[in-house]
Amino acid sequence: MEAVLDVRLNIPKSEVRFFRELVAKMGWMVEMKESALQKYIASRPKNVKLSDEEILSEVYAVRYGK
């Protein structure tokens, strides 16, 4: 398999249809930011066993370096 470069583009809405046609012709794979975020959220654990105090402790540690 050929090496793949992950690229982020900002495309004017008026050009999205053309871009999708180009993607199809070239055989590229496109993932929109929203779908990537949804995939990430769906992959996160649902039942994390942490107390509110443990969560706050982690937030403070990251925020204040303590």
C-alpha positions as CSV (number, residue, x, y, z in Angstrom):
1,M,0.0,0.0,0.0
2,E,1.2,3.5,-0.9
3,A,2.0,5.9,1.9
4,V,-1.0,8.2,2.8
5,L,-0.7,11.9,3.6
6,D,-3.5,13.2,5.9
7,V,-4.4,16.7,4.7
8,R,-6.9,19.3,5.9
9,L,-8.5,21.6,3.3
10,N,-10.8,24.6,3.6
11,I,-13.1,24.5,0.5
12,P,-15.7,27.1,-0.4
13,K,-19.2,25.6,-0.1
14,S,-19.7,26.5,-3.8
15,E,-16.8,24.2,-4.7
16,V,-17.8,21.2,-2.6
17,R,-19.7,19.4,-5.4
18,F,-16.7,19.7,-7.7
19,F,-14.3,18.5,-5.0
20,R,-16.5,15.5,-4.3
21,E,-16.4,14.6,-8.0
22,L,-12.6,15.0,-8.1
23,V,-12.3,12.8,-5.0
24,A,-14.5,10.1,-6.7
25,K,-12.5,10.2,-9.9
26,M,-9.1,10.0,-8.1
27,G,-10.2,7.3,-5.7
28,W,-9.4,9.3,-2.6
29,M,-11.0,8.9,0.8
30,V,-12.6,12.0,2.4
31,E,-13.6,12.4,6.0
32,M,-15.4,15.5,7.1
33,K,-14.4,17.1,10.4
34,E,-17.8,16.4,11.9
35,S,-17.7,12.7,11.0
36,A,-14.2,12.4,12.4
37,L,-15.4,13.9,15.7
38,Q,-18.4,11.6,15.9
39,K,-16.2,8.6,15.3
40,Y,-13.9,9.7,18.1
41,I,-16.8,10.3,20.5
42,A,-18.3,6.9,19.6
43,S,-15.0,5.2,20.4
44,R,-14.7,6.6,23.9
45,P,-15.7,4.5,27.0
46,K,-19.3,5.0,28.1
47,N,-19.2,3.9,31.7
48,V,-16.1,5.4,33.3
49,K,-15.9,4.7,37.0
50,L,-14.6,8.0,38.3
51,S,-16.0,10.1,41.1
52,D,-16.6,13.8,40.7
53,E,-13.6,14.5,43.0
54,E,-11.3,12.4,40.8
55,I,-12.5,14.2,37.7
56,L,-12.0,17.6,39.3
57,S,-8.5,16.5,40.6
58,E,-7.5,15.7,37.0
59,V,-8.9,18.9,35.6
60,Y,-7.1,21.0,38.2
61,A,-3.8,19.0,37.5
62,V,-4.0,19.8,33.8
63,R,-5.2,23.3,34.2
64,Y,-2.9,24.4,37.0
65,G,-0.1,21.9,36.8
66,K,-0.7,20.6,40.3
